[in-house]
Amino acid sequence: MGYIPENTIHDLRSEMHAKLLAESAVPAYGFWEEMATGLFMMACIAAGSVIAVSRTEQALPSPQEQMHAAAPAGMTEDEKDIDDTEVNVFLCEEFCTQHVEVFVEFCAEACPDEKGTGEIEQREEAEQEIPESVRVREEIIPPSVPEVQQEEIDLFIDNGPPVQEVFVRQPHNQRGVYLTSGSTGREAKRADTFASLTSSHGNAFVFDVKGSYVYFGSNAPLAQEMGTVRPVYDLPAIIQETKNNGLYTIARFIVAKDSSLAARKPETQIKNVYTGKGLGAVWVIPGHETVLAYNREILRDVIASGVDEINFDYIRYPTEYPLRSVGLSGTEKADQIEKFLKMSRETVAELGTDTKIGISTYAILGWNFPVNFEPLGQDIARFAPLVDVISPMAYPSTFAQGAYYYPSKHPGSRMYYLVYRTLQGYKELLGEHSWKLRPWIQGYYTDEEDMQDQMTAVYDAGLCGFTVWSAQNTYGPFFQALQKLEVPEKCR
């Protein structure tokens, strides 16, 4: 068969694509220098000198599998992340500008239409676009005529009926920190936290109301009967004090990891399908009738306190037990969790308040949902209509090192990219409910730059709010970054 230039350049593009994946963890200059050598050879081929080049492709590394932050073994997810954009740009700049007459078809399809060679297609995946905040800053002279905003367009068609305006929900704009029940009960700690929040751009306060015990003076009959009420603070007083400081209140409420209930009511425990016995006095079945009754009574007291929002944490199935022992599919687990969420929504409606309901979910669901959904049962798209807030726990330190983030390939720092990419994945899963996203970001093992990068990632993802997690309740770097934070206009 004769030499076909188009086939050769497409072969080179595929080879560059594979090489980019294999070399994604090393400095970029080494890869592109090697590719430049390949292009030189291609130029020689175009001139009529055919050079046989053979390469041995390196074995692809496998990222460490780690629940709460990992996809299955192998490079499947990273292969999906890589597209030909980077490769195409290099080919267009280094080759099509000199040999477009030889590779007409390729250059017409792949390169910008600057010289009549065709139009470049828009990338469909938002995650492949590098946000403005991490691009190299260039001075741009604004156009003399400002761009017309959609809301400024006349909503009436000439001589026709008015076009109904589509209402777009604004993302949640709460920016807050979390305190344990013990820290919440200490007046000095509260005062210091409130002062730091109100002197910056902070406007929200997250605190524990229920874990294995109930941390306020609840009158819930079942909790009183079982002795799980262990007051640490006066809940109505805390709510009033927080609101006096102009802060939004979020009560963190642990659902399924409830050792007190599991021990006192063994029938609520998640069962081993082989033995019929509980897997341990730690986790309870979210949709069990006793679990629902117990938590409903506590919820009534929390809602009656006037709290703005209740965030359900550990609203999932455990990951420490073998899947075969639990014996439930992801869908069956989601059925049980949905029962709990429906009960919660009904309780809010019953009391006639506007208390918001939120859930904390695993970040990795935004990267590989089908695989990671199975052990957890967190069907976020299915639950979205039942809740007001969805909070992925986007903590970069929970992602395996050496996987998911490659400096030569991904924009920004590791802290930035892992938060940004998690939220992009969630947005794809949630669709019209994406406005409900308000992630948790990492407040431990961080410095001011780390916090700035994470907050910027949230804004670049098109969202407005975040809550910061530190089990030690230390937030110095966060407050420093928060004071300097430039909040987008739409998020104020």
C-alpha positions, -999 to +999 in steps of 0.1 A: +000+000+000+012+035-007+021+061+020-009+080+033+001+112+052-033+114+070-029+079+086+006+087+097-003+119+116-033+103+132-010+074+144+014+100+158-015+117+176-026+084+192+010+077+202+013+112+217-019+107+236-007+074+252+027+090+259+010+119+276-008+096+300+023+076+308+044+107+313+017+127+332+036+126+365+070+139+351+079+175+341+062+184+309+092+196+290+107+161+287+076+148+270+072+177+245+109+176+236+105+139+227+073+147+207+092+175+189+117+149+177+088+128+164+074+158+145+108+164+129+106+128+117+071+134+104+083+165+085+109+143+068+082+118+059+062+146+043+092+155+022+095+120+009+119+104+034+102+076+052+118+068+085+108+037+105+104+045+141+096+020+168+088+028+203+083+006+234+053+020+253+059+022+291+036+003+314+009+025+329+011+030+366-019+020+387-032+044+413-035+032+449-071+021+455-085+038+486-121+041+495-133+077+501-109+089+475-102+063+449-115+047+417-109+010+408-074-002+401-059+007+367-058+040+348-094+040+335-104+073+352-072+091+341-076+079+305-111+094+305-097+127+319-072+130+290-085+143+257-066+153+226-068+190+232-032+193+244-019+171+217-039+189+189-027+223+200+009+212+198+004+195+164-014+226+150+013+250+162+043+230+153+032+211+121+000+224+104+014+259+101+042+245+079+028+214+062-010+221+060-009+213+023+002+178+030-022+170+059-052+190+047-079+168+063-063+166+097-055+203+100-090+212+088-106+191+115-082+198+144-069+233+140-086+268+145-100+284+114-074+311+111-065+305+075-095+287+061-085+253+074-118+246+093-133+253+127-122+239+160-149+221+179-159+233+214-150+209+242-180+194+257-166+185+291-163+215+314-136+198+335-112+201+305-114+239+305-088+257+326-106+282+348-096+318+345-082+319+380-054+295+371-045+307+337-015+330+331-028+365+336-026+388+306-037+424+303-068+425+282-082+457+267-120+455+273-141+459+242-157+493+236-192+477+236-199+456+267-214+421+263-251+420+266-262+400+297-291+375+293-312+392+319-310+424+299-325+409+268-361+420+261-384+392+272-410+401+246-409+389+210-420+415+185-458+414+182-460+381+201-467+368+235-441+374+263-415+347+268-416+332+304-384+339+323-366+308+336-359+311+373-323+300+381-316+290+417-285+306+432-259+284+448-257+284+486-233+311+498-226+300+534-189+300+544-184+285+578-164+263+601-172+232+623-170+229+660-174+197+680-200+195+708-172+201+734-159+232+716-195+245+711-201+242+749-171+264+757-180+301+757-145+313+751-141+290+720-174+301+706-166+337+711-132+334+694-147+315+665-176+339+660-152+369+661-130+354+635-159+346+612-176+380+615-144+399+610-138+382+576-162+369+550-175+340+572-213+337+577-220+302+590-214+280+620-216+241+620-218+222+653-227+187+666-261+180+679-262+142+677-236+115+674-236+083+695-253+105+721-275+136+720-255+167+730-284+189+741-313+186+765-336+168+742-370+155+755-371+127+729-388+098+748-367+070+733-335+089+739-345+096+775-355+060+780-321+046+767-301+072+785-285+087+754-291+123+762-259+138+774-263+176+774-231+196+767-248+230+759-281+248+759-293+244+722-318+273+720-292+296+737-265+286+712-289+292+683-298+327+696-262+336+703-251+325+668-279+345+651-270+375+673-236+374+655-253+373+621-244+337+614-263+309+596-267+278+619-260+243+607-267+213+631-245+183+623-265+151+629-249+117+626-273+090+612-261+055+607-229+053+627-246+052+661-230+028+686-253+038+714-284+029+695-268-002+680-258-015+714-291-008+731-313-020+703-294-049+686-322-054+661-312-021+644-277-033+636-266-040+600-267-078+597-242-103+584-262-121+557-244-154+565-249-155+602-280-133+606-262-115+635-252-078+637-219-069+621-210-050+652-226-026+677-216+004+656-237+008+625-275+008+623-299+003+593-310+038+583-345+027+573-352+004+603-385+014+620-368+018+654-340+039+639-366+061+622-387+066+654-356+073+675-342+099+652-376+115+644-381+124+680-346+140+683-351+158+650-383+175+663-364+191+691-335+202+668-360+218+643-380+234+671-348+251+683-349+274+653-317+260+636-314+271+599-302+238+586-296+201+596-267+184+580-269+146+580-235+129+583-226+092+581-258+089+561-244+058+543-234+022+547-200+012+562-170+005+541-150-015+567-170-047+562-168-070+531-196-062+506-205-099+506-212-098+543-236-069+541-252-086+511-271-056+498-267-039+464-261-002+462-297+003+452-310-016+482-288+005+505-301+036+489-337+024+495-329+024+533-313+058+532-342+073+512-366+061+540-346+082+565-346+113+542-383+110+535-390+108+573-368+139+578-386+158+551-420+148+565-409+159+600-399+194+588-433+197+570-451+185+600-436+213+622-442+239+595-407+254+594-383+262+566-355+243+581-331+231+554-320+195+550-284+187+539-263+156+534-226+150+536-213+126+509-181+110+497-161+130+472-151+100+451-187+097+439-179+126+416-151+107+400-164+071+395-200+069+407-210+034+396-182+016+414-181+037+446-219+039+449-222+001+456-206+000+491-220+034+502-256+035+489-253+073+484-274+078+453-270+116+452-290+122+421-319+101+435-317+119+469-314+154+454-351+162+452-354+153+490-327+176+502-317+213+500-280+210+504-255+184+491-220+186+507-192+164+491-164+159+515-138+172+491-107+168+513-075+165+490-056+145+517-081+116+513-071+111+477-042+086+471-009+103+465+005+097+430-030+094+415-058+117+403-035+148+402-006+152+377+011+186+377+021+184+340-015+177+330-039+193+355-044+231+362-035+246+395-022+230+426-032+196+440-054+213+466-071+233+438-076+205+412-090+178+435-117+201+449-125+215+414-126+181+397-148+166+425-173+194+421-173+191+383-181+154+386-209+161+410-224+188+387-226+162+359-244+138+382-268+163+396-277+183+366-305+208+375-299+202+412-262+213+410-271+246+427-276+226+459-239+219+461-219+234+491-188+212+497-168+205+527-132+215+522-101+206+542-091+227+571-064+204+586-028+200+575-031+232+555-016+266+552-030+299+540-022+291+503-039+257+505-071+273+518-070+300+492-066+273+464-096+253+477-119+283+480-109+295+445-117+260+432-152+263+446-158+296+429-143+285+396-167+255+397-195+280+397-205+276+433-206+300+462-203+283+495-182+258+515-178+246+551-144+238+565-136+207+584-110+203+611-115+177+638-092+197+661-112+229+654-081+249+645-087+273+616-059+299+617-048+295+580-084+295+569-093+327+586-062+343+572-071+333+537-108+342+543-099+378+552-082+382+518-108+363+498-124+381+469-160+369+469-177+369+434-205+394+430-231+367+425-221+350+458-224+381+481 
